Amino acid sequence: ALEAEFRRSHAAVAMTGTVPCKVDAGYGPIQVGDLLTTSPTPGHAMRSADPLPGTILGKALEPLDAGTGTIRIVVMLR
């Protein structure tokens, strides 16, 4: 019960490593190796068409051709 309450009031944050990430391919298909940035879809990332410094969340390790889903990404700090 205490763990469930904690999950409702706190968000998981990854600083580095391989993690699952919600993504939206509605703004362009995501390929392995694509750099990801924040999406207009709340709580999701999308493929970065113009990867400016400071805007990248990580790199896609799995593809997503269309729609929304969860893929593994590498989170990196720079």
mmCIF file of the N, C-alpha and C atoms, coordinates in Angstrom:
data_MODEL
# 
_entry.id   MODEL 
# 
loop_
_atom_site.group_PDB 
_atom_site.id 
_atom_site.type_symbol 
_atom_site.label_atom_id 
_atom_site.label_alt_id 
_atom_site.label_comp_id 
_atom_site.label_asym_id 
_atom_site.label_entity_id 
_atom_site.label_seq_id 
_atom_site.pdbx_PDB_ins_code 
_atom_site.Cartn_x 
_atom_site.Cartn_y 
_atom_site.Cartn_z 
_atom_site.occupancy 
_atom_site.B_iso_or_equiv 
_atom_site.pdbx_formal_charge 
_atom_site.auth_seq_id 
_atom_site.auth_comp_id 
_atom_site.auth_asym_id 
_atom_site.auth_atom_id 
_atom_site.pdbx_PDB_model_num 
ATOM 1   N N  . ALA A 1 1  ? 0.827  -1.197 0.000   1.00 0.00 ? 1  ALA A N  1 
ATOM 2   C CA . ALA A 1 1  ? 0.000  0.000  0.000   1.00 0.00 ? 1  ALA A CA 1 
ATOM 3   C C  . ALA A 1 1  ? 0.869  1.257  0.000   1.00 0.00 ? 1  ALA A C  1 
ATOM 4   N N  . LEU A 1 2  ? 1.932  1.262  0.807   1.00 0.00 ? 2  LEU A N  1 
ATOM 5   C CA . LEU A 1 2  ? 2.816  2.426  0.846   1.00 0.00 ? 2  LEU A CA 1 
ATOM 6   C C  . LEU A 1 2  ? 3.532  2.610  -0.490  1.00 0.00 ? 2  LEU A C  1 
ATOM 7   N N  . GLU A 1 3  ? 3.949  1.501  -1.106  1.00 0.00 ? 3  GLU A N  1 
ATOM 8   C CA . GLU A 1 3  ? 4.625  1.584  -2.412  1.00 0.00 ? 3  GLU A CA 1 
ATOM 9   C C  . GLU A 1 3  ? 3.679  2.099  -3.489  1.00 0.00 ? 3  GLU A C  1 
ATOM 10  N N  . ALA A 1 4  ? 2.431  1.680  -3.476  1.00 0.00 ? 4  ALA A N  1 
ATOM 11  C CA . ALA A 1 4  ? 1.449  2.149  -4.452  1.00 0.00 ? 4  ALA A CA 1 
ATOM 12  C C  . ALA A 1 4  ? 1.205  3.644  -4.296  1.00 0.00 ? 4  ALA A C  1 
ATOM 13  N N  . GLU A 1 5  ? 1.121  4.122  -3.075  1.00 0.00 ? 5  GLU A N  1 
ATOM 14  C CA . GLU A 1 5  ? 0.937  5.559  -2.834  1.00 0.00 ? 5  GLU A CA 1 
ATOM 15  C C  . GLU A 1 5  ? 2.148  6.342  -3.337  1.00 0.00 ? 5  GLU A C  1 
ATOM 16  N N  . PHE A 1 6  ? 3.347  5.813  -3.113  1.00 0.00 ? 6  PHE A N  1 
ATOM 17  C CA . PHE A 1 6  ? 4.571  6.467  -3.583  1.00 0.00 ? 6  PHE A CA 1 
ATOM 18  C C  . PHE A 1 6  ? 4.555  6.589  -5.107  1.00 0.00 ? 6  PHE A C  1 
ATOM 19  N N  . ARG A 1 7  ? 4.156  5.528  -5.805  1.00 0.00 ? 7  ARG A N  1 
ATOM 20  C CA . ARG A 1 7  ? 4.113  5.559  -7.274  1.00 0.00 ? 7  ARG A CA 1 
ATOM 21  C C  . ARG A 1 7  ? 3.104  6.572  -7.799  1.00 0.00 ? 7  ARG A C  1 
ATOM 22  N N  . ARG A 1 8  ? 2.001  6.786  -7.083  1.00 0.00 ? 8  ARG A N  1 
ATOM 23  C CA . ARG A 1 8  ? 0.995  7.756  -7.523  1.00 0.00 ? 8  ARG A CA 1 
ATOM 24  C C  . ARG A 1 8  ? 1.478  9.189  -7.363  1.00 0.00 ? 8  ARG A C  1 
ATOM 25  N N  . SER A 1 9  ? 2.383  9.434  -6.439  1.00 0.00 ? 9  SER A N  1 
ATOM 26  C CA . SER A 1 9  ? 2.795  10.809 -6.165  1.00 0.00 ? 9  SER A CA 1 
ATOM 27  C C  . SER A 1 9  ? 4.219  11.137 -6.606  1.00 0.00 ? 9  SER A C  1 
ATOM 28  N N  . HIS A 1 10 ? 4.942  10.154 -7.175  1.00 0.00 ? 10 HIS A N  1 
ATOM 29  C CA . HIS A 1 10 ? 6.317  10.392 -7.600  1.00 0.00 ? 10 HIS A CA 1 
ATOM 30  C C  . HIS A 1 10 ? 6.534  9.860  -9.016  1.00 0.00 ? 10 HIS A C  1 
ATOM 31  N N  . ALA A 1 11 ? 7.424  10.491 -9.755  1.00 0.00 ? 11 ALA A N  1 
ATOM 32  C CA . ALA A 1 11 ? 7.767  10.042 -11.106 1.00 0.00 ? 11 ALA A CA 1 
ATOM 33  C C  . ALA A 1 11 ? 9.148  9.402  -11.104 1.00 0.00 ? 11 ALA A C  1 
ATOM 34  N N  . ALA A 1 12 ? 9.302  8.359  -11.915 1.00 0.00 ? 12 ALA A N  1 
ATOM 35  C CA . ALA A 1 12 ? 10.613 7.728  -12.073 1.00 0.00 ? 12 ALA A CA 1 
ATOM 36  C C  . ALA A 1 12 ? 11.461 8.589  -12.999 1.00 0.00 ? 12 ALA A C  1 
ATOM 37  N N  . VAL A 1 13 ? 12.721 8.790  -12.644 1.00 0.00 ? 13 VAL A N  1 
ATOM 38  C CA . VAL A 1 13 ? 13.635 9.588  -13.453 1.00 0.00 ? 13 VAL A CA 1 
ATOM 39  C C  . VAL A 1 13 ? 14.905 8.774  -13.680 1.00 0.00 ? 13 VAL A C  1 
ATOM 40  N N  . ALA A 1 14 ? 15.311 8.664  -14.936 1.00 0.00 ? 14 ALA A N  1 
ATOM 41  C CA . ALA A 1 14 ? 16.564 7.973  -15.272 1.00 0.00 ? 14 ALA A CA 1 
ATOM 42  C C  . ALA A 1 14 ? 17.599 9.014  -15.652 1.00 0.00 ? 14 ALA A C  1 
ATOM 43  N N  . MET A 1 15 ? 18.788 8.889  -15.104 1.00 0.00 ? 15 MET A N  1 
ATOM 44  C CA . MET A 1 15 ? 19.870 9.814  -15.433 1.00 0.00 ? 15 MET A CA 1 
ATOM 45  C C  . MET A 1 15 ? 20.779 9.232  -16.519 1.00 0.00 ? 15 MET A C  1 
ATOM 46  N N  . THR A 1 16 ? 21.024 7.939  -16.478 1.00 0.00 ? 16 THR A N  1 
ATOM 47  C CA . THR A 1 16 ? 21.815 7.254  -17.500 1.00 0.00 ? 16 THR A CA 1 
ATOM 48  C C  . THR A 1 16 ? 21.377 5.808  -17.563 1.00 0.00 ? 16 THR A C  1 
ATOM 49  N N  . GLY A 1 17 ? 21.679 5.158  -18.669 1.00 0.00 ? 17 GLY A N  1 
ATOM 50  C CA . GLY A 1 17 ? 21.397 3.741  -18.797 1.00 0.00 ? 17 GLY A CA 1 
ATOM 51  C C  . GLY A 1 17 ? 20.345 3.437  -19.847 1.00 0.00 ? 17 GLY A C  1 
ATOM 52  N N  . THR A 1 18 ? 19.948 2.172  -19.886 1.00 0.00 ? 18 THR A N  1 
ATOM 53  C CA . THR A 1 18 ? 18.933 1.699  -20.819 1.00 0.00 ? 18 THR A CA 1 
ATOM 54  C C  . THR A 1 18 ? 17.609 1.616  -20.074 1.00 0.00 ? 18 THR A C  1 
ATOM 55  N N  . VAL A 1 19 ? 16.611 2.330  -20.585 1.00 0.00 ? 19 VAL A N  1 
ATOM 56  C CA . VAL A 1 19 ? 15.321 2.408  -19.903 1.00 0.00 ? 19 VAL A CA 1 
ATOM 57  C C  . VAL A 1 19 ? 14.172 2.346  -20.912 1.00 0.00 ? 19 VAL A C  1 
ATOM 58  N N  . PRO A 1 20 ? 12.984 1.919  -20.476 1.00 0.00 ? 20 PRO A N  1 
ATOM 59  C CA . PRO A 1 20 ? 11.815 1.997  -21.345 1.00 0.00 ? 20 PRO A CA 1 
ATOM 60  C C  . PRO A 1 20 ? 11.339 3.445  -21.426 1.00 0.00 ? 20 PRO A C  1 
ATOM 61  N N  . CYS A 1 21 ? 10.845 3.827  -22.590 1.00 0.00 ? 21 CYS A N  1 
ATOM 62  C CA . CYS A 1 21 ? 10.388 5.207  -22.790 1.00 0.00 ? 21 CYS A CA 1 
ATOM 63  C C  . CYS A 1 21 ? 9.142  5.196  -23.672 1.00 0.00 ? 21 CYS A C  1 
ATOM 64  N N  . LYS A 1 22 ? 8.129  5.938  -23.272 1.00 0.00 ? 22 LYS A N  1 
ATOM 65  C CA . LYS A 1 22 ? 6.942  6.100  -24.108 1.00 0.00 ? 22 LYS A CA 1 
ATOM 66  C C  . LYS A 1 22 ? 7.302  7.027  -25.266 1.00 0.00 ? 22 LYS A C  1 
ATOM 67  N N  . VAL A 1 23 ? 6.962  6.613  -26.488 1.00 0.00 ? 23 VAL A N  1 
ATOM 68  C CA . VAL A 1 23 ? 7.286  7.403  -27.666 1.00 0.00 ? 23 VAL A CA 1 
ATOM 69  C C  . VAL A 1 23 ? 6.068  7.548  -28.566 1.00 0.00 ? 23 VAL A C  1 
ATOM 70  N N  . ASP A 1 24 ? 6.094  8.589  -29.393 1.00 0.00 ? 24 ASP A N  1 
ATOM 71  C CA . ASP A 1 24 ? 5.027  8.856  -30.358 1.00 0.00 ? 24 ASP A CA 1 
ATOM 72  C C  . ASP A 1 24 ? 5.656  8.959  -31.743 1.00 0.00 ? 24 ASP A C  1 
ATOM 73  N N  . ALA A 1 25 ? 5.356  8.004  -32.616 1.00 0.00 ? 25 ALA A N  1 
ATOM 74  C CA . ALA A 1 25 ? 5.880  8.010  -33.977 1.00 0.00 ? 25 ALA A CA 1 
ATOM 75  C C  . ALA A 1 25 ? 4.964  8.760  -34.938 1.00 0.00 ? 25 ALA A C  1 
ATOM 76  N N  . GLY A 1 26 ? 3.962  9.431  -34.423 1.00 0.00 ? 26 GLY A N  1 
ATOM 77  C CA . GLY A 1 26 ? 3.065  10.230 -35.250 1.00 0.00 ? 26 GLY A CA 1 
ATOM 78  C C  . GLY A 1 26 ? 3.745  11.450 -35.846 1.00 0.00 ? 26 GLY A C  1 
ATOM 79  N N  . TYR A 1 27 ? 4.893  11.813 -35.322 1.00 0.00 ? 27 TYR A N  1 
ATOM 80  C CA . TYR A 1 27 ? 5.656  12.958 -35.830 1.00 0.00 ? 27 TYR A CA 1 
ATOM 81  C C  . TYR A 1 27 ? 6.810  12.508 -36.706 1.00 0.00 ? 27 TYR A C  1 
ATOM 82  N N  . GLY A 1 28 ? 6.870  11.228 -37.015 1.00 0.00 ? 28 GLY A N  1 
ATOM 83  C CA . GLY A 1 28 ? 7.902  10.623 -37.850 1.00 0.00 ? 28 GLY A CA 1 
ATOM 84  C C  . GLY A 1 28 ? 8.284  9.277  -37.281 1.00 0.00 ? 28 GLY A C  1 
ATOM 85  N N  . PRO A 1 29 ? 8.469  8.276  -38.154 1.00 0.00 ? 29 PRO A N  1 
ATOM 86  C CA . PRO A 1 29 ? 8.850  6.958  -37.670 1.00 0.00 ? 29 PRO A CA 1 
ATOM 87  C C  . PRO A 1 29 ? 10.170 7.003  -36.913 1.00 0.00 ? 29 PRO A C  1 
ATOM 88  N N  . ILE A 1 30 ? 10.292 6.170  -35.907 1.00 0.00 ? 30 ILE A N  1 
ATOM 89  C CA . ILE A 1 30 ? 11.506 6.113  -35.082 1.00 0.00 ? 30 ILE A CA 1 
ATOM 90  C C  . ILE A 1 30 ? 12.299 4.881  -35.496 1.00 0.00 ? 30 ILE A C  1 
ATOM 91  N N  . GLN A 1 31 ? 13.561 5.101  -35.835 1.00 0.00 ? 31 GLN A N  1 
ATOM 92  C CA . GLN A 1 31 ? 14.463 4.020  -36.212 1.00 0.00 ? 31 GLN A CA 1 
ATOM 93  C C  . GLN A 1 31 ? 15.511 3.822  -35.125 1.00 0.00 ? 31 GLN A C  1 
ATOM 94  N N  . VAL A 1 32 ? 16.118 2.648  -35.088 1.00 0.00 ? 32 VAL A N  1 
ATOM 95  C CA . VAL A 1 32 ? 17.209 2.392  -34.146 1.00 0.00 ? 32 VAL A CA 1 
ATOM 96  C C  . VAL A 1 32 ? 18.313 3.420  -34.401 1.00 0.00 ? 32 VAL A C  1 
ATOM 97  N N  . GLY A 1 33 ? 18.777 4.054  -33.338 1.00 0.00 ? 33 GLY A N  1 
ATOM 98  C CA . GLY A 1 33 ? 19.836 5.061  -33.444 1.00 0.00 ? 33 GLY A CA 1 
ATOM 99  C C  . GLY A 1 33 ? 19.343 6.488  -33.533 1.00 0.00 ? 33 GLY A C  1 
ATOM 100 N N  . ASP A 1 34 ? 18.033 6.695  -33.744 1.00 0.00 ? 34 ASP A N  1 
ATOM 101 C CA . ASP A 1 34 ? 17.493 8.058  -33.796 1.00 0.00 ? 34 ASP A CA 1 
ATOM 102 C C  . ASP A 1 34 ? 17.635 8.738  -32.443 1.00 0.00 ? 34 ASP A C  1 
ATOM 103 N N  . LEU A 1 35 ? 17.936 10.022 -32.467 1.00 0.00 ? 35 LEU A N  1 
ATOM 104 C CA . LEU A 1 35 ? 17.947 10.817 -31.246 1.00 0.00 ? 35 LEU A CA 1 
ATOM 105 C C  . LEU A 1 35 ? 16.521 11.235 -30.944 1.00 0.00 ? 35 LEU A C  1 
ATOM 106 N N  . LEU A 1 36 ? 16.156 11.233 -29.659 1.00 0.00 ? 36 LEU A N  1 
ATOM 107 C CA . LEU A 1 36 ? 14.782 11.520 -29.237 1.00 0.00 ? 36 LEU A CA 1 
ATOM 108 C C  . LEU A 1 36 ? 14.721 12.787 -28.414 1.00 0.00 ? 36 LEU A C  1 
ATOM 109 N N  . THR A 1 37 ? 13.610 13.497 -28.562 1.00 0.00 ? 37 THR A N  1 
ATOM 110 C CA . THR A 1 37 ? 13.365 14.727 -27.826 1.00 0.00 ? 37 THR A CA 1 
ATOM 111 C C  . THR A 1 37 ? 11.935 14.696 -27.280 1.00 0.00 ? 37 THR A C  1 
ATOM 112 N N  . THR A 1 38 ? 11.538 15.721 -26.558 1.00 0.00 ? 38 THR A N  1 
ATOM 113 C CA . THR A 1 38 ? 10.174 15.766 -26.031 1.00 0.00 ? 38 THR A CA 1 
ATOM 114 C C  . THR A 1 38 ? 9.174  15.907 -27.166 1.00 0.00 ? 38 THR A C  1 
ATOM 115 N N  . SER A 1 39 ? 7.979  15.381 -26.936 1.00 0.00 ? 39 SER A N  1 
ATOM 116 C CA . SER A 1 39 ? 6.907  15.373 -27.936 1.00 0.00 ? 39 SER A CA 1 
ATOM 117 C C  . SER A 1 39 ? 5.757  16.260 -27.464 1.00 0.00 ? 39 SER A C  1 
ATOM 118 N N  . PRO A 1 40 ? 4.974  16.787 -28.405 1.00 0.00 ? 40 PRO A N  1 
ATOM 119 C CA . PRO A 1 40 ? 3.744  17.482 -27.994 1.00 0.00 ? 40 PRO A CA 1 
ATOM 120 C C  . PRO A 1 40 ? 2.755  16.561 -27.275 1.00 0.00 ? 40 PRO A C  1 
ATOM 121 N N  . THR A 1 41 ? 2.904  15.239 -27.462 1.00 0.00 ? 41 THR A N  1 
ATOM 122 C CA . THR A 1 41 ? 2.072  14.271 -26.750 1.00 0.00 ? 41 THR A CA 1 
ATOM 123 C C  . THR A 1 41 ? 2.586  14.166 -25.319 1.00 0.00 ? 41 THR A C  1 
ATOM 124 N N  . PRO A 1 42 ? 1.797  14.576 -24.333 1.00 0.00 ? 42 PRO A N  1 
ATOM 125 C CA . PRO A 1 42 ? 2.279  14.576 -22.937 1.00 0.00 ? 42 PRO A CA 1 
ATOM 126 C C  . PRO A 1 42 ? 2.843  13.222 -22.507 1.00 0.00 ? 42 PRO A C  1 
ATOM 127 N N  . GLY A 1 43 ? 4.023  13.252 -21.897 1.00 0.00 ? 43 GLY A N  1 
ATOM 128 C CA . GLY A 1 43 ? 4.646  12.063 -21.357 1.00 0.00 ? 43 GLY A CA 1 
ATOM 129 C C  . GLY A 1 43 ? 5.347  11.191 -22.383 1.00 0.00 ? 43 GLY A C  1 
ATOM 130 N N  . HIS A 1 44 ? 5.505  11.674 -23.609 1.00 0.00 ? 44 HIS A N  1 
ATOM 131 C CA . HIS A 1 44 ? 6.108  10.882 -24.682 1.00 0.00 ? 44 HIS A CA 1 
ATOM 132 C C  . HIS A 1 44 ? 7.295  11.613 -25.301 1.00 0.00 ? 44 HIS A C  1 
ATOM 133 N N  . ALA A 1 45 ? 8.177  10.838 -25.920 1.00 0.00 ? 45 ALA A N  1 
ATOM 134 C CA . ALA A 1 45 ? 9.285  11.382 -26.700 1.00 0.00 ? 45 ALA A CA 1 
ATOM 135 C C  . ALA A 1 45 ? 8.963  11.175 -28.179 1.00 0.00 ? 45 ALA A C  1 
ATOM 136 N N  . MET A 1 46 ? 9.722  11.844 -29.042 1.00 0.00 ? 46 MET A N  1 
ATOM 137 C CA . MET A 1 46 ? 9.583  11.666 -30.490 1.00 0.00 ? 46 MET A CA 1 
ATOM 138 C C  . MET A 1 46 ? 10.960 11.783 -31.136 1.00 0.00 ? 46 MET A C  1 
ATOM 139 N N  . ARG A 1 47 ? 11.062 11.381 -32.385 1.00 0.00 ? 47 ARG A N  1 
ATOM 140 C CA . ARG A 1 47 ? 12.309 11.502 -33.132 1.00 0.00 ? 47 ARG A CA 1 
ATOM 141 C C  . ARG A 1 47 ? 12.642 12.984 -33.294 1.00 0.00 ? 47 ARG A C  1 
ATOM 142 N N  . SER A 1 48 ? 13.893 13.319 -33.077 1.00 0.00 ? 48 SER A N  1 
ATOM 143 C CA . SER A 1 48 ? 14.326 14.702 -33.214 1.00 0.00 ? 48 SER A CA 1 
ATOM 144 C C  . SER A 1 48 ? 14.758 14.958 -34.649 1.00 0.00 ? 48 SER A C  1 
ATOM 145 N N  . ALA A 1 49 ? 14.062 15.862 -35.334 1.00 0.00 ? 49 ALA A N  1 
ATOM 146 C CA . ALA A 1 49 ? 14.408 16.207 -36.706 1.00 0.00 ? 49 ALA A CA 1 
ATOM 147 C C  . ALA A 1 49 ? 15.600 17.162 -36.738 1.00 0.00 ? 49 ALA A C  1 
ATOM 148 N N  . ASP A 1 50 ? 15.761 17.954 -35.691 1.00 0.00 ? 50 ASP A N  1 
ATOM 149 C CA . ASP A 1 50 ? 16.837 18.939 -35.622 1.00 0.00 ? 50 ASP A CA 1 
ATOM 150 C C  . ASP A 1 50 ? 17.442 18.877 -34.223 1.00 0.00 ? 50 ASP A C  1 
ATOM 151 N N  . PRO A 1 51 ? 18.365 17.918 -33.982 1.00 0.00 ? 51 PRO A N  1 
ATOM 152 C CA . PRO A 1 51 ? 18.887 17.693 -32.628 1.00 0.00 ? 51 PRO A CA 1 
ATOM 153 C C  . PRO A 1 51 ? 19.796 18.816 -32.115 1.00 0.00 ? 51 PRO A C  1 
ATOM 154 N N  . LEU A 1 52 ? 19.181 19.818 -31.524 1.00 0.00 ? 52 LEU A N  1 
ATOM 155 C CA . LEU A 1 52 ? 19.933 20.931 -30.954 1.00 0.00 ? 52 LEU A CA 1 
ATOM 156 C C  . LEU A 1 52 ? 20.504 20.540 -29.591 1.00 0.00 ? 52 LEU A C  1 
ATOM 157 N N  . PRO A 1 53 ? 21.660 21.076 -29.226 1.00 0.00 ? 53 PRO A N  1 
ATOM 158 C CA . PRO A 1 53 ? 22.232 20.781 -27.903 1.00 0.00 ? 53 PRO A CA 1 
ATOM 159 C C  . PRO A 1 53 ? 21.242 21.098 -26.782 1.00 0.00 ? 53 PRO A C  1 
ATOM 160 N N  . GLY A 1 54 ? 21.156 20.204 -25.821 1.00 0.00 ? 54 GLY A N  1 
ATOM 161 C CA . GLY A 1 54 ? 20.270 20.405 -24.679 1.00 0.00 ? 54 GLY A CA 1 
ATOM 162 C C  . GLY A 1 54 ? 18.845 19.943 -24.886 1.00 0.00 ? 54 GLY A C  1 
ATOM 163 N N  . THR A 1 55 ? 18.526 19.415 -26.077 1.00 0.00 ? 55 THR A N  1 
ATOM 164 C CA . THR A 1 55 ? 17.142 18.996 -26.347 1.00 0.00 ? 55 THR A CA 1 
ATOM 165 C C  . THR A 1 55 ? 16.987 17.483 -26.457 1.00 0.00 ? 55 THR A C  1 
ATOM 166 N N  . ILE A 1 56 ? 18.072 16.735 -26.343 1.00 0.00 ? 56 ILE A N  1 
ATOM 167 C CA . ILE A 1 56 ? 18.039 15.289 -26.571 1.00 0.00 ? 56 ILE A CA 1 
ATOM 168 C C  . ILE A 1 56 ? 17.854 14.528 -25.259 1.00 0.00 ? 56 ILE A C  1 
ATOM 169 N N  . LEU A 1 57 ? 16.870 13.615 -25.261 1.00 0.00 ? 57 LEU A N  1 
ATOM 170 C CA . LEU A 1 57 ? 16.610 12.752 -24.107 1.00 0.00 ? 57 LEU A CA 1 
ATOM 171 C C  . LEU A 1 57 ? 17.453 11.493 -24.147 1.00 0.00 ? 57 LEU A C  1 
ATOM 172 N N  . GLY A 1 58 ? 17.654 10.956 -25.336 1.00 0.00 ? 58 GLY A N  1 
ATOM 173 C CA . GLY A 1 58 ? 18.402 9.718  -25.477 1.00 0.00 ? 58 GLY A CA 1 
ATOM 174 C C  . GLY A 1 58 ? 18.366 9.220  -26.899 1.00 0.00 ? 58 GLY A C  1 
ATOM 175 N N  . LYS A 1 59 ? 18.813 7.969  -27.089 1.00 0.00 ? 59 LYS A N  1 
ATOM 176 C CA . LYS A 1 59 ? 18.906 7.361  -28.414 1.00 0.00 ? 59 LYS A CA 1 
ATOM 177 C C  . LYS A 1 59 ? 18.060 6.098  -28.448 1.00 0.00 ? 59 LYS A C  1 
ATOM 178 N N  . ALA A 1 60 ? 17.272 5.945  -29.514 1.00 0.00 ? 60 ALA A N  1 
ATOM 179 C CA . ALA A 1 60 ? 16.386 4.788  -29.661 1.00 0.00 ? 60 ALA A CA 1 
ATOM 180 C C  . ALA A 1 60 ? 17.170 3.506  -29.872 1.00 0.00 ? 60 ALA A C  1 
ATOM 181 N N  . LEU A 1 61 ? 16.813 2.467  -29.131 1.00 0.00 ? 61 LEU A N  1 
ATOM 182 C CA . LEU A 1 61 ? 17.399 1.144  -29.303 1.00 0.00 ? 61 LEU A CA 1 
ATOM 183 C C  . LEU A 1 61 ? 16.450 0.207  -30.052 1.00 0.00 ? 61 LEU A C  1 
ATOM 184 N N  . GLU A 1 62 ? 15.211 0.669  -30.255 1.00 0.00 ? 62 GLU A N  1 
ATOM 185 C CA . GLU A 1 62 ? 14.201 -0.120 -30.955 1.00 0.00 ? 62 GLU A CA 1 
ATOM 186 C C  . GLU A 1 62 ? 13.424 0.814  -31.867 1.00 0.00 ? 62 GLU A C  1 
ATOM 187 N N  . PRO A 1 63 ? 12.865 0.284  -32.959 1.00 0.00 ? 63 PRO A N  1 
ATOM 188 C CA . PRO A 1 63 ? 12.072 1.123  -33.862 1.00 0.00 ? 63 PRO A CA 1 
ATOM 189 C C  . PRO A 1 63 ? 10.603 1.173  -33.466 1.00 0.00 ? 63 PRO A C  1 
ATOM 190 N N  . LEU A 1 64 ? 9.921  2.195  -33.956 1.00 0.00 ? 64 LEU A N  1 
ATOM 191 C CA . LEU A 1 64 ? 8.455  2.284  -33.881 1.00 0.00 ? 64 LEU A CA 1 
ATOM 192 C C  . LEU A 1 64 ? 8.015  3.016  -35.140 1.00 0.00 ? 64 LEU A C  1 
ATOM 193 N N  . ASP A 1 65 ? 7.311  2.314  -36.031 1.00 0.00 ? 65 ASP A N  1 
ATOM 194 C CA . ASP A 1 65 ? 6.944  2.887  -37.325 1.00 0.00 ? 65 ASP A CA 1 
ATOM 195 C C  . ASP A 1 65 ? 5.779  3.861  -37.259 1.00 0.00 ? 65 ASP A C  1 
ATOM 196 N N  . ALA A 1 66 ? 4.806  3.590  -36.388 1.00 0.00 ? 66 ALA A N  1 
ATOM 197 C CA . ALA A 1 66 ? 3.608  4.429  -36.329 1.00 0.00 ? 66 ALA A CA 1 
ATOM 198 C C  . ALA A 1 66 ? 2.963  4.316  -34.953 1.00 0.00 ? 66 ALA A C  1 
ATOM 199 N N  . GLY A 1 67 ? 2.171  5.328  -34.627 1.00 0.00 ? 67 GLY A N  1 
ATOM 200 C CA . GLY A 1 67 ? 1.421  5.311  -33.381 1.00 0.00 ? 67 GLY A CA 1 
ATOM 201 C C  . GLY A 1 67 ? 2.287  5.594  -32.161 1.00 0.00 ? 67 GLY A C  1 
ATOM 202 N N  . THR A 1 68 ? 1.772  5.187  -31.007 1.00 0.00 ? 68 THR A N  1 
ATOM 203 C CA . THR A 1 68 ? 2.509  5.366  -29.763 1.00 0.00 ? 68 THR A CA 1 
ATOM 204 C C  . THR A 1 68 ? 2.858  3.997  -29.194 1.00 0.00 ? 68 THR A C  1 
ATOM 205 N N  . GLY A 1 69 ? 3.899  3.962  -28.377 1.00 0.00 ? 69 GLY A N  1 
ATOM 206 C CA . GLY A 1 69 ? 4.308  2.719  -27.763 1.00 0.00 ? 69 GLY A CA 1 
ATOM 207 C C  . GLY A 1 69 ? 5.447  2.964  -26.799 1.00 0.00 ? 69 GLY A C  1 
ATOM 208 N N  . THR A 1 70 ? 5.989  1.894  -26.289 1.00 0.00 ? 70 THR A N  1 
ATOM 209 C CA . THR A 1 70 ? 7.130  1.969  -25.374 1.00 0.00 ? 70 THR A CA 1 
ATOM 210 C C  . THR A 1 70 ? 8.287  1.216  -26.011 1.00 0.00 ? 70 THR A C  1 
ATOM 211 N N  . ILE A 1 71 ? 9.431  1.894  -26.085 1.00 0.00 ? 71 ILE A N  1 
ATOM 212 C CA . ILE A 1 71 ? 10.644 1.280  -26.630 1.00 0.00 ? 71 ILE A CA 1 
ATOM 213 C C  . ILE A 1 71 ? 11.785 1.485  -25.635 1.00 0.00 ? 71 ILE A C  1 
ATOM 214 N N  . ARG A 1 72 ? 12.850 0.687  -25.798 1.00 0.00 ? 72 ARG A N  1 
ATOM 215 C CA . ARG A 1 72 ? 14.042 0.882  -24.975 1.00 0.00 ? 72 ARG A CA 1 
ATOM 216 C C  . ARG A 1 72 ? 14.887 1.988  -25.586 1.00 0.00 ? 72 ARG A C  1 
ATOM 217 N N  . ILE A 1 73 ? 15.424 2.857  -24.735 1.00 0.00 ? 73 ILE A N  1 
ATOM 218 C CA . ILE A 1 73 ? 16.321 3.911  -25.189 1.00 0.00 ? 73 ILE A CA 1 
ATOM 219 C C  . ILE A 1 73 ? 17.554 3.944  -24.278 1.00 0.00 ? 73 ILE A C  1 
ATOM 220 N N  . VAL A 1 74 ? 18.608 4.560  -24.781 1.00 0.00 ? 74 VAL A N  1 
ATOM 221 C CA . VAL A 1 74 ? 19.779 4.826  -23.959 1.00 0.00 ? 74 VAL A CA 1 
ATOM 222 C C  . VAL A 1 74 ? 19.682 6.285  -23.542 1.00 0.00 ? 74 VAL A C  1 
ATOM 223 N N  . VAL A 1 75 ? 19.648 6.518  -22.236 1.00 0.00 ? 75 VAL A N  1 
ATOM 224 C CA . VAL A 1 75 ? 19.637 7.870  -21.695 1.00 0.00 ? 75 VAL A CA 1 
ATOM 225 C C  . VAL A 1 75 ? 21.080 8.281  -21.481 1.00 0.00 ? 75 VAL A C  1 
ATOM 226 N N  . MET A 1 76 ? 21.426 9.477  -21.947 1.00 0.00 ? 76 MET A N  1 
ATOM 227 C CA . MET A 1 76 ? 22.802 9.935  -21.831 1.00 0.00 ? 76 MET A CA 1 
ATOM 228 C C  . MET A 1 76 ? 22.847 11.395 -21.372 1.00 0.00 ? 76 MET A C  1 
ATOM 229 N N  . LEU A 1 77 ? 23.782 11.679 -20.528 1.00 0.00 ? 77 LEU A N  1 
ATOM 230 C CA . LEU A 1 77 ? 23.986 13.054 -20.067 1.00 0.00 ? 77 LEU A CA 1 
ATOM 231 C C  . LEU A 1 77 ? 25.150 13.646 -20.842 1.00 0.00 ? 77 LEU A C  1 
ATOM 232 N N  . ARG A 1 78 ? 24.990 14.867 -21.282 1.00 0.00 ? 78 ARG A N  1 
ATOM 233 C CA . ARG A 1 78 ? 26.088 15.566 -21.962 1.00 0.00 ? 78 ARG A CA 1 
ATOM 234 C C  . ARG A 1 78 ? 26.071 16.997 -21.563 1.00 0.00 ? 78 ARG A C  1 
# 
